[in-house]
Amino acid sequence: MKLRRERWGAWAKLDDPPALVRLTILQLQTLGHQPRADAPLRERPLEVHMAVTQRCPVSCSGCYTGATNNGLVPSFSDLSARLDSLSSAGVFMVAFGGGEPLTRTDLDQCARAAKERGISPVLTTSGIGLSDEHLEALRQFDQINVSYDGPGDTYRDVRGFDASAVAERAIARLSNAGIRVGINLVLTRASFRVALATSLRAIDLGASEVQLLRYKPAGRARSLDYYAKRLSTEQTTAVGRLVRELCIAVRPKDASVRIDCALVPFLVHGSHVSTDELATWGIFGCEAARHLESLDIHGLRAGCSFLPSSNAGADTYGSAVREVDEWSSVPTEDPCLSCHARDVCRGGCKAVSLFVTNVVGPDPECPRVRALA
């Protein structure tokens, strides 16, 4: 068990079964520990998304980083220094992303560097370029997630080209190699319609986890095309039903379901899921600059991978950096102020709000916000 003591108690990371548990002061004392009176007052991230390359052999139309074939690649020593800062801040998990991480030749070293610092490494890939050498290196990661949004035409609608067969082969090869694999399924107007079938197909190929992600206007997706791809009003109100159906369907297959924090407004309003139920399972809305942060290709911090980076580098983790902290705020105006789900939803997705309204405020696609408007 890895313990991170706070003023209010502690976070405990368990290995078997894998879980992250929030302990009260009394529970912590029962285990023979005391809270840290000198722990920072602000929330420190539990998970950080780290860009390890800006290179990618393809140009997905919805790429949130705008990766290119000749993008920047930070050195291993730079990444090690960034991992040092995350370790000092008590981060439990680092998610390596890109660009396409498989364009690096030192992924095994990156994973080992994280583990040496007590941080669990995971990685997201399109599967493009996956080789036998990669498979050996990827064994060092706790989990590999493959981007897989559906069959041919659906995949093409989300990313601008069809690499669904490549993703399917990658899922199967990773699973057959004994590597824990999940999928990242981006929900757009097209992929939502086949999300259940897509998820079950991935599980049949060997995936043990499905993560549903909301399509967000960042990088190349920050364009007018976003309005054509985002979920329809009817689909936002059906997210809860999709999640429930998916949970029921995967249960006999010993697989799990995760959801993007940006989907929470659709659950608590459009689908009328109980806020108590969400809180019980530790499901909350926008975690930007709270339990989640990101480091861009230059090592600059951001509230999450879809928000602008600050001018503060990775070495300032744990300090009160206003440029980053501002992203953790909850809207103080209506309709959020009077909303019963405010503390759970936290105002919805700030990346969507910033793009659609040009200010950081209530999520304009939240069913309640739309209804009151």
N, C-alpha and C positions, 0 to 999 in steps of 0.2 A: 504494500500500500504506500502510495506517495501522498504526503500530507502537505497542504499549503494553508498555514494558519492565518486567520484574519482577526479583526477586532470583534467580529460577531460570532466567531466559531472557526470553521475551517472547511476547505474543499478537500475531499479524499478521492484519489484515483485508485480504483481497484483493478487488479489484473484478471482475476478469475472468480466470478464472471466479470468481463470488462464493464465498468460503470464509473460514473462520476457522481459522487454523493456530497450533498451539502449538510454539514454537521453543525448543530447548535452548540453554544458554549457548554451546556450540560452534557451533551453527547461527547464532545471533545474531551471534557474533563473525565468522563467515565472511562475513556481510553487512556487516561494518564497524561494528557497534555493540557496546556493552558493556551488561550488565545494570545495573539501578539498585540500588545498594547501600542506598539510602534508601527503597526501595519498601515500602509497608505489608506487614506479615507476614500479615495476614488476606487471604483471597480477596476481590477486589473484583468486583462484578457485571459480566458481559459484556452482559447484557440486562436491561432494566427495563420492567415493565408499568406504565403511567401512566394513571390514570383521568382523563379530560378532561371528563366530565360524569356526573351521577347521574340525568339525565333520560332517559326512554324512553317512547314512546307505548304500549307494551304491558307486560304484567306476566308475564314468563316464570316458570313455577312453579319452575324450577331456577336462577334468576338468582343468581349468586354475590355480587352487590353489593346486592341488594334495591332496584334502581332503580325510580323512580316517575315519573309524568308531571310532577311539580313538584319534582324533586330539585335538589340544589345544582349550580351551574356555576361552576368557578373562572375567574377572569379570564385574559386572554391574558398579562398581565404576570406573574401568579402562575405560569403554566405556563412562561414564559420563564425565570423565576428557578429553577424546578425543573430545567429543562434545563441551566442554567448549572452546577448542582451535579453533574449527571450527567456533563457534559463534563469537569469537574475531576477526577472519579473515573475517567475513561478508559472510560466505557461506550460500547459499539459500536452497540447497537441499542435503540430505544425503541418499545414497542408501545402505541399509543393505543387505549384502550377506554373503556367506560362502565359503565352506561347505553348509550345509542345515540349514538355520536359524530356521526352525521349530523344531530343536533339542533343542532350548532354551525354557525355561519356563517363561521368563520375557520379551517377545517381546512387550507387552503392555506398560511396564515400559520404555523400550528403546524408543518407539515411543513418549511417553509423554515427556520424557527427551529432545528429539529433539525439540518438539513443544514448550516447556517451554523456549527454547533458540532461538526461532524464526526461526527454521530450519524445512523445510518440509521433513518428513520421507517417503520413499518408500522402498519396499522390493522385492527381487526376490527369488522364491522358485521352486522346482521341483514338489511340491504338494504331495510328498511322506510323509505319516504320518499326513496329514491334518485331524484335529479332530474338533468337535464342540467347544471345548475350544479354539482352535487356531482361529477359525472364530471370536469368540468374541474379542480376543486380536488383531486380524488383522484389526478390525474396526478403530483402532487408527491411521492407516497408510493412507496416501493420495492416494496411489495406490499400488496394488500388481501385480507383473509381474510373470507369470508362464512360465517356460522353456518348449516350445512346438515346436518341429522341424518337425512334420509330423506324419502320421500314422505308424503303426508297424515297417515295414522293414526300413523305412526312419529314424525313431527315433533311431532304433537299429544301423544304420550305423553311426549316429552322436555320440551316447553316449555309444555304446557297449552293450546295453540291451534295451528291449522294455518296456517303462513305458508310452506309449502314452495314454492309457486308463486312467491311474492315472492322467495325466496332464489334460485330457479332463474333468474328474470328478471334478478336483480342479477348473478349469475355471468356470464350471457351478455352483458349490457350492458357490464360492466367489460372483459370479454375483447375484445368487438368495438371498444371504445374504445382498445384497445392497452395496457391497464393489466394488469400481472401480477396474477393473482388465484388464490387458493387457497381451501380450505374448512377450517373447523373442524368436525369430526364428533365429537360427544360420544357415547361408548359407554355405552349403558344396556342393560338386558335386552332391550328391544325393538329398539333401533337396531343392536345387534350382529348380529342375525339377517340384516339386509339391508345391512350395512356395505360389503361388496364391491360390490354393485349400486349403492348410493348413490354410492360413490366414482367408479365408472366413468361413471355418469350425469353427475356434476359435471365430469369430465374432458371428456366429449363436449360439454358446454356451454361449455368453454373454460378450466376450471381447470387450472393447471399443478402444483398441489401439494395433497396431502391430509394433513391433520394429525389424527391420532387422539388424542382426549382422554378421560381417565377421568372419569366422573361423580363429583363431589365434594360432600360435605355442607357447603356454605358459603352464606351469605345465605339466600334463601328455600328452598334445598335442604337446609338444616340442620333437618330435620324427620323424623318417622317414615316419611314417604313415601320417604325415601332408601333404606330397606331393601328396598322393593318395586322400586325402579328400578335399583339397583346390579347389576353383572354377577353371574350365578349362579356357583356353584363350577365347574360344567362349562365355562362361558364363559371364566372366568379362565385355565383350563388350555388354552384354544384360542386365546388371543391371539396366540401365536407363529405358529400356523398361518395366522391371518388376515393378519398382517403379511407373511408370506412370499408368500401367494397374491396379496396386493395389490401387492407389489413386482414380482412376475412379470407381473401383468396390466397394470400401468401402464408397464412398460419400453418396449413398442413405441409408446406414445403420448407418449413424451418428457416424462413427468411424474414427480414425486418423492413420497416418503412420509416423513412425520415422525411421531414418537410422543412423547406426553407422558411426562415423567420418572416420573410416578406409575404408569405401566404396566410399568416395568422388573421389579418383583417377579414379575409374571405371566410374563414372558419367561424369566427365569433359573430359575424353579422349575416352574411349571405347564407350560411349553413346552420346557424343557431347552435353551435357547439358550446357547451357550458364552459365558462371561463374557469370554474373550479376544476373541471376535468383537465383542461389544458395545463393549469398551474400544477396539478398533481403530478403530471408527467414531465414537468419542467419545460413545457413548450411556451415560449414567449415571442412577442413580436420583435421589432427591430432591436438587434443586439449590437449595432454599430457603436464602436468605441466604448463598449461595456464589457461583455464577455467575449466579444469578437473584435479583432482588428486585422489589418493587413499591412504588408510591406511590399511596396512596388519594386520595380526592377532596379531603382536607384537606392533602395533601402529606406525610402521615405514612408512614414506612417500614414494610414488612412483609417477611417471608421470601419470600412469594409472594402472589398475589392471593387465595388461599383461606385465609390465616392471619391472625390478629389483628394489627392495626397496633400499632407501638410508640409511645411518647410522644416519640420522637426525630424531628425534622423532616428534610426533604430536605437541609438545609444541613450535616448531620453525616456525609454520605457520606465514606467512606474512613477514618473513625475507628472505634474498637472500641466499638460500642454493644452492650452485653450483651443488651438485650432483643431485638435482631435476631439477634445472633450465636448465641444459644441454639438458633435454629431450624436451624443448620447442623450440629449435632451428630449423631453416629451412635449408635444404641442400644448400650449397653455390656453388656446382659444377653442371655442366651439367649432365643430361638433365634438372634438376630442375631450374638451374640459368636462362636459356633462355626460360623457359616455361611461356606461357601467363596466366596459372592458378596457378602460384606459390603461390601467396598470399592467394588464397582460399584453394588450396589443401594442402599446407604446407609440401610437400614432401612425403605424404602418411604415411602408418603405420610403426612406428619405431620398433615395436615388430617383424613384419615380416622381415624388413630389417636386424635387429640384428641376427635373426635366419638363414636366407637364405645366407647372405653375411658376417656375423660375424662383421659387422660394422654398425654404424648408418648413413645411407645415403639415397639416393632416393629409394623409394619403388620398389623392383625388379619385382613386379607383376603388376605395373602400365602399361597399354597398351602402353603408349608413351615410357616408359623406355624399354620395351620389343622390340618395333619397332626399336628404335635407336640402341639397342644392336645387 
